Amino acid sequence: MSVTLKVSKSKLRSQSAEKIATLVPVESYQHSKRPSIKKRFSNGRALRKKVSHVEQGIYTPPKDRIGPIEVLENQAKQRIKSLIPIRYERMLQSPFAFYRGGAAIMAQDLAIQPTTDITVQLCGDMHVSNFGLFGTAEHRLVFGINDFDETLPGSWEWDLKRLVASAVIACEALGGSQDLGKKLVYRISSEYQKRMAQYAQMPYLDLAQQFIGEKDIRKHFNSVHQKKLDAYLKETKGQNNIQVLEKLTTLVGKNRKIINKPPLIDHFDKSIHGIPMAGLVEKALFNYSSTLLADRQVLFQRYNLQDFAGKVVGIGSVGTTCMVLYFVGDSPKDPLFLQYKEAQESVLTPYLGKSAYSNMGHRVVAGQRLLQGAPDIFLSPGYIQDGSIKVQEFYLRQLRDMKGGIDVGPGGVSLKNFPDYAKLFGWALALGHARSGDAAMISGYCGQSKAFDEAMYRFATSYAKQNQADYEVFCDAVKSGQIEVAKKKAAL
């Protein structure tokens, strides 16, 4: 596998890119009395005169909307060329798979929709497959948002609208009815409103320590689905470094090496600049280590790198540099696996402004800490420096340590258990937004009525039609040979 390592030179189309996307949480009001929760709730409610609930339900496409193929091809210019056909083959599988890979396509659409401008830390790529279970630093199993590559400050509606649209699209992909799609959106929206109202009244320290734990998850699941939930929880708890060792490595002579499964898992040759990858990885780890907290730095430095290889992950990330790094402590029974992910500018940048962080890995890590609250102990950013040139920005996290993603389809979200998951999705998003934004103002604006639920459903169904139209354009481009896709067997 060859990899292109270069400084990102994204062409930003909007004047918004000249400003900085800044998080504006509940102000400290150092020079004046802070407005009460009641006052901020009232201020949020007053925003309905500026942007009504009815307006939130209307989807209006941009007049100069960029076509989906152009958006994807522009992204591809900043990615590893040989991996792009894999990304496109994965997006080709269904309208929902296309939606997952099309965060940049939807960003331009969300940019012109009406918003309240109540700023939160956005996930930036919110959809029903972007949730999962993970272990906290104390190894408590909690439920939350999973991926933060596109995170950036912005108005809370961006995430919620992308989430509810994904529910309708995923429901349709599974063969679900229109009534079920409506039920899913209502459950996400009503749970978001309910939890936001609770968090508005909660002391900040208590809010910072709020998690959706195993008991909370069980309460949300119908008794009929408990058996499948138990299996999922058991499997996630079993995800650890020893399990990864057995699955991803094999003995080569006396040493363990990551198993090659090209093109999805493959050892690198030299980069396009002719720089040996081993040297670049060494520089990356040296810089990464310097960003860790002191106690975690000491822990990390006890491990020695044994092997590394490129690993294709997800849909939206395909084409960026992703690696799995295998370390060993005092014995082969003490493995550590970290995931390296290249961090580029967020797809929201052209519309919301540049990140306040110069290192995009720092942007992702900061966003994850705000939204997730309890990321793993090895989550930290870094960059690769070769001489005076910064080659690439990235972040590292554990590959698997009590981590379990949620897939839509066999073994994951089904038409039967989708409503149970939907409430958890709304809850997790509300918790993430409340940690970084003004929960009282958001709650005041949303209220707890069916009117807002209905608005979200109308937006979701309208955008599902837009996504379907874009997917058909994408399929036509594949059939005509305009874009190249990998063979299905090699890509999935």
PENOR-V621527 format. One record per residue. N is the residue number from 1. NEAR is the number of other C-alpha atoms within 10 Angstrom. Layout:
BEGIN
n near
N NEAR
N NEAR
END
This chain:
BEGIN
n near
1 18
2 17
3 22
4 19
5 22
6 16
7 13
8 15
9 10
10 13
11 9
12 15
13 10
14 13
15 11
16 16
17 18
18 14
19 15
20 15
21 22
22 17
23 19
24 15
25 17
26 16
27 10
28 9
29 9
30 7
31 6
32 7
33 8
34 13
35 13
36 10
37 16
38 14
39 14
40 22
41 23
42 16
43 17
44 23
45 20
46 15
47 20
48 17
49 10
50 12
51 14
52 19
53 19
54 15
55 15
56 22
57 23
58 18
59 19
60 14
61 16
62 13
63 8
64 7
65 10
66 12
67 12
68 19
69 17
70 11
71 16
72 19
73 13
74 14
75 16
76 18
77 14
78 18
79 22
80 17
81 14
82 15
83 23
84 22
85 19
86 24
87 26
88 25
89 22
90 23
91 23
92 21
93 14
94 18
95 23
96 29
97 22
98 24
99 28
100 22
101 21
102 22
103 22
104 24
105 21
106 21
107 20
108 21
109 19
110 21
111 16
112 14
113 17
114 19
115 19
116 18
117 12
118 21
119 23
120 29
121 28
122 30
123 31
124 24
125 28
126 28
127 25
128 28
129 23
130 19
131 22
132 19
133 24
134 27
135 22
136 19
137 12
138 9
139 12
140 15
141 20
142 21
143 24
144 25
145 24
146 22
147 19
148 23
149 26
150 24
151 27
152 30
153 27
154 26
155 22
156 23
157 22
158 24
159 21
160 24
161 23
162 24
163 27
164 34
165 29
166 27
167 29
168 28
169 28
170 28
171 24
172 19
173 16
174 17
175 10
176 16
177 13
178 13
179 8
180 18
181 26
182 21
183 19
184 24
185 30
186 24
187 23
188 28
189 31
190 22
191 23
192 26
193 26
194 18
195 19
196 30
197 23
198 16
199 23
200 22
201 13
202 14
203 9
204 13
205 8
206 9
207 17
208 17
209 10
210 15
211 20
212 16
213 14
214 14
215 10
216 13
217 17
218 15
219 11
220 15
221 18
222 14
223 10
224 10
225 13
226 15
227 11
228 13
229 18
230 12
231 11
232 18
233 18
234 12
235 13
236 21
237 19
238 16
239 18
240 18
241 21
242 17
243 13
244 17
245 20
246 9
247 11
248 17
249 16
250 14
251 10
252 10
253 7
254 6
255 11
256 17
257 18
258 23
259 16
260 16
261 12
262 14
263 16
264 18
265 21
266 20
267 20
268 16
269 15
270 16
271 16
272 12
273 10
274 8
275 13
276 13
277 18
278 14
279 12
280 20
281 16
282 13
283 16
284 24
285 18
286 15
287 16
288 21
289 19
290 13
291 15
292 19
293 13
294 11
295 9
296 14
297 15
298 12
299 14
300 18
301 13
302 11
303 17
304 14
305 17
306 15
307 18
308 24
309 23
310 24
311 23
312 24
313 17
314 11
315 19
316 22
317 17
318 23
319 25
320 24
321 22
322 23
323 23
324 25
325 22
326 26
327 19
328 18
329 16
330 10
331 8
332 13
333 11
334 13
335 21
336 25
337 24
338 21
339 21
340 26
341 22
342 23
343 27
344 23
345 23
346 23
347 23
348 29
349 25
350 23
351 22
352 24
353 22
354 22
355 24
356 16
357 13
358 11
359 19
360 26
361 25
362 22
363 25
364 29
365 23
366 19
367 24
368 24
369 16
370 21
371 28
372 25
373 19
374 21
375 20
376 20
377 18
378 21
379 21
380 22
381 29
382 27
383 24
384 22
385 15
386 14
387 7
388 6
389 10
390 13
391 17
392 24
393 25
394 25
395 27
396 24
397 20
398 21
399 20
400 22
401 24
402 24
403 24
404 21
405 18
406 17
407 15
408 18
409 13
410 8
411 10
412 16
413 21
414 17
415 18
416 13
417 17
418 21
419 23
420 20
421 22
422 24
423 22
424 23
425 30
426 27
427 24
428 23
429 27
430 28
431 26
432 27
433 27
434 29
435 23
436 21
437 24
438 24
439 31
440 28
441 27
442 31
443 26
444 25
445 26
446 27
447 19
448 18
449 12
450 13
451 14
452 22
453 25
454 19
455 21
456 29
457 27
458 21
459 21
460 28
461 23
462 17
463 25
464 23
465 13
466 16
467 23
468 17
469 14
470 20
471 23
472 14
473 15
474 23
475 20
476 13
477 14
478 16
479 12
480 10
481 10
482 11
483 17
484 16
485 20
486 17
487 12
488 12
489 7
490 12
491 18
492 14
END
